[in-house]
Amino acid sequence: MNAVTPLSAASLVVVSAGVSDPSSTRLLADRIAQQAVDTLRDSGVETTLGVIDLSPIAVDIARSLVSGFPTEKVQEAIERLASADAIIASTPVYKAGISGLFKSFADLIDDDLLIAKPVILAATGGTARHAMVVDEQLRPLFAFLRAIATPTSLYAAPEDWGSADLGKRIARAATELALLLRSGAPRDIAADNWDGYQHRFGGNATRAQRSVDGVDFSSELMRLAAGGS
């Protein structure tokens, strides 16, 4: 096992599925992102911030799902996720569930793209009754993608925007994210265990990208596939 390497610089990417203008989902994501950047910089980690708004590429996401191949705009968004050190995922809640746009984009992400990446989970909705959607739907989704969600998730109903408690929860989640990143542990978890995970051939995950030269044709499975015994 390699020694844990502390992080001195980090890239943070926001993924927002808000569709209105202005979007409360994007506003929440921006507020979280600013707190996370401030917290990281205060702890000595220089941080760059990028944003992936899903609404402008919604048609591309639909086309990519139907064709099975990401369009140029979707591929660019996926590559930005792959290069990020941490993620803030923010979605509106519709019909007691996460946005279909957000889920459609997640369906296009390789299973190994986000391995051990820290992520803050966030959602907005019209009523506090949907607050558990974040932990009941977003958390299992990112667990499947093998990302590391912060213990504190965030949900904002209309009455939360003027509440001091929302700011406290945002600060707590940002601190959790900063501690994960500063330790360097997520990066080392992925590095030390990479060969133990299943990877999509030719996928978008940086270390999973392989050509035909990387295929072991001498394996038993490949011999059978080639008609051998």
Buried (B, 14 or more C-beta within 10 A) or exposed (E): EEEBEEBEEBBBBBBBBBBEEEBBBBBBBBBBBEBBBBBBEEBEBEBEBBBBBBBEBBEBBBBBBEEEEBBEBBBEBBBBBBEBBBBBBBBBBBEEBBBBBBBBBBEBBBBBBBBBBBBBBBBBBEEEEBBEBBBEBBBEBBEEBBBBBBEBBBBBBEEBEEEEEBEEBBBBBBBBBBBBBBBBBBBBBBBEEBEEBEBBEEBBBEBBBEEEEEEEEEEEEEEEEEEEE
